[in-house]
Amino acid sequence: MVKNSKKKSHPTFYVPNSKGKRRMKSVKTRWRKPTGVDNKKRIRKKYMGACPRIGYKNPDSIRGRHPSGLEEVLVFNLKDLEGLKDKAVRISGSVGKKKKILLVSKAKEIGLTIINEVIR
């Protein structure tokens, strides 16, 4: 595992007028780049909230990893489990129930973390 494998936290980025007391119902709570000459969010007024910037980026050693800090691997069959160590395993959605039961039991024997283990 990587030293300091926890990702940095950042505020949620919203479109202006999509949240709060005077919100507009037509504006969904998602991110859009602010445009417009007099847009306060584009000018970076503090009371308008944060915008995505390069400072919120995580280190290269952590980026693209599962929140647990482990590297994630997508598995389709038993052969894909061979040689894996200290990784988080995600079983493909196209794998059927019978094969998924086999994959889960084999991964537990090896000592791997399974992300989507739930079998109904």
C-alpha positions in Angstrom: 0.0 0.0 0.0 1.0 3.6 -0.6 2.1 5.8 2.2 -0.7 8.3 3.0 -3.2 6.5 0.7 -6.2 8.7 1.8 -7.5 11.0 -0.9 -7.8 14.7 -0.2 -11.2 16.1 0.5 -12.7 18.9 -1.5 -15.9 20.9 -1.4 -18.8 20.0 -3.6 -18.8 22.2 -6.7 -22.2 23.7 -7.6 -23.6 25.9 -10.3 -24.6 29.4 -9.0 -28.3 29.6 -8.0 -28.7 25.9 -7.7 -28.5 25.7 -3.9 -29.5 27.8 -0.9 -32.3 30.1 0.1 -32.9 31.8 -3.3 -32.3 28.8 -5.5 -33.8 28.5 -9.0 -35.7 25.2 -9.4 -34.7 25.1 -13.1 -31.0 25.0 -12.3 -29.9 21.5 -11.3 -27.3 20.9 -8.6 -24.4 19.9 -10.8 -21.2 21.6 -12.0 -21.0 23.8 -15.0 -18.2 26.2 -15.8 -19.3 29.8 -15.1 -19.4 32.0 -18.1 -20.7 35.5 -18.6 -19.2 39.0 -18.2 -20.6 39.8 -14.7 -20.7 36.3 -13.3 -19.6 36.5 -9.6 -18.5 32.8 -9.5 -16.2 33.3 -12.5 -14.6 36.3 -10.8 -14.1 34.0 -7.8 -16.1 35.8 -5.2 -15.7 33.8 -2.0 -19.4 33.8 -1.1 -20.3 32.1 -4.4 -18.5 28.9 -3.4 -15.5 27.0 -4.7 -14.6 26.1 -8.3 -12.6 23.1 -9.4 -8.9 24.0 -9.7 -5.6 22.2 -10.0 -5.0 22.5 -6.2 -7.6 19.9 -5.4 -5.8 17.3 -7.4 -4.5 14.2 -5.6 -0.8 12.9 -5.9 0.0 10.6 -8.8 0.6 7.7 -6.4 -3.0 7.9 -5.2 -5.0 9.0 -8.3 -7.2 6.3 -9.9 -7.1 4.1 -6.8 -10.1 2.7 -4.9 -11.0 4.8 -1.8 -9.6 2.0 0.4 -6.1 2.9 -1.0 -5.7 -0.4 -3.0 -5.3 -0.6 -6.8 -8.4 -1.8 -8.5 -8.5 -4.8 -10.9 -11.5 -5.9 -13.0 -11.8 -9.7 -13.1 -13.7 -11.8 -15.7 -12.5 -15.3 -14.9 -10.3 -17.5 -12.5 -7.3 -17.0 -14.7 -7.4 -13.2 -14.1 -6.9 -13.8 -10.3 -3.5 -15.5 -10.8 -0.6 -13.4 -9.6 -2.6 -10.7 -7.9 -1.4 -9.4 -4.5 -2.5 -6.4 -2.5 -5.2 -5.4 -5.0 -8.9 -4.7 -4.8 -10.8 -7.0 -7.0 -14.0 -6.0 -8.9 -15.9 -8.8 -10.5 -17.3 -7.9 -13.9 -21.1 -7.4 -14.2 -21.1 -9.8 -17.2 -20.1 -12.7 -15.0 -22.9 -15.0 -14.0 -23.9 -16.1 -10.5 -22.2 -19.5 -10.6 -18.9 -18.2 -11.8 -19.1 -15.2 -9.4 -19.5 -17.6 -6.4 -16.3 -19.5 -7.6 -14.4 -16.2 -8.1 -15.4 -14.9 -4.6 -14.3 -18.1 -2.9 -11.0 -18.2 -4.8 -10.2 -14.5 -4.1 -10.9 -15.1 -0.3 -8.4 -18.0 -0.3 -5.7 -15.8 -1.9 -6.6 -13.0 0.6 -7.8 -10.4 -1.9 -10.3 -7.6 -1.1 -13.5 -8.0 -3.2 -15.4 -4.7 -3.8 -18.7 -6.1 -5.2 -19.0 -9.3 -3.2 -22.8 -9.3 -2.7 -24.5 -12.4 -4.2 -28.3 -12.6 -4.2 
